[in-house]
Amino acid sequence: MPSRDMHDVEAIKKAADICGSLSKLAIAIGANYTSVFKWAHGKTVPTPLNCMRIEKATRGKVKKEEIRPNFDWKNFKLI
């Protein structure tokens, strides 16, 4: 059974390709390179807010639901 904290590393790599590199993805979403590197290598999971930022940075080519398919996006609200 998959964990709720899983994410799709291929979606992160796809976002990096769209932005030009992991470093450029990090800059585009206002994150540090180390965090983005860890997401791309399955070491840590991006927060829901960072998933939303990735979706925006890729102009919707990588959806937040693609990055974290097991996350409850319907009930997630930013305050």
C-alpha positions in Angstrom: 0.0 0.0 0.0 1.5 3.4 -1.0 2.3 5.9 1.6 0.5 9.3 1.6 3.9 11.0 1.7 5.0 9.6 -1.7 5.6 11.6 -4.7 6.5 11.1 -8.4 10.2 11.9 -8.9 9.6 11.7 -12.6 7.2 14.6 -12.4 9.9 16.6 -10.6 12.4 15.7 -13.3 9.9 16.7 -16.0 9.4 20.1 -14.3 13.2 20.6 -14.1 13.4 19.8 -17.8 10.7 22.3 -18.6 12.4 25.0 -16.5 15.9 24.1 -17.8 17.5 22.4 -14.8 16.9 21.5 -11.2 18.7 24.8 -10.3 16.3 26.8 -12.5 13.3 25.0 -11.1 14.5 25.9 -7.6 14.8 29.6 -8.6 11.4 29.6 -10.4 9.6 28.4 -7.3 11.7 30.2 -4.7 13.1 27.0 -3.1 16.7 26.1 -2.5 18.6 23.8 -4.8 19.2 21.2 -2.1 15.4 20.7 -1.5 14.7 20.3 -5.2 17.6 17.9 -5.6 16.2 15.8 -2.7 12.7 15.8 -4.3 14.1 14.7 -7.7 16.0 11.8 -6.0 13.2 10.6 -3.8 14.9 11.7 -0.5 12.1 14.1 0.6 8.6 15.1 -0.5 7.7 18.5 -1.7 5.1 20.4 0.3 1.7 20.9 -1.2 2.5 24.6 -1.6 5.7 23.7 -3.5 3.7 21.4 -5.7 1.4 24.3 -6.5 4.4 26.5 -7.3 5.8 23.8 -9.6 2.5 23.7 -11.5 2.6 27.4 -11.9 6.3 27.5 -12.9 5.6 24.9 -15.6 2.5 26.7 -16.8 0.4 23.7 -15.9 2.5 21.2 -17.9 3.2 19.4 -14.6 0.2 19.3 -12.4 0.3 19.2 -8.6 -1.8 16.0 -8.7 0.9 14.4 -10.9 3.6 15.3 -8.3 1.7 14.0 -5.3 -1.2 11.8 -6.6 -2.0 10.5 -3.1 -2.5 13.9 -1.5 -6.0 15.0 -0.7 -6.1 18.0 -3.0 -9.9 18.4 -2.8 -9.8 19.2 0.9 -6.5 21.2 0.8 -6.9 25.0 1.5 -4.3 27.7 1.8 -5.0 30.0 4.7 
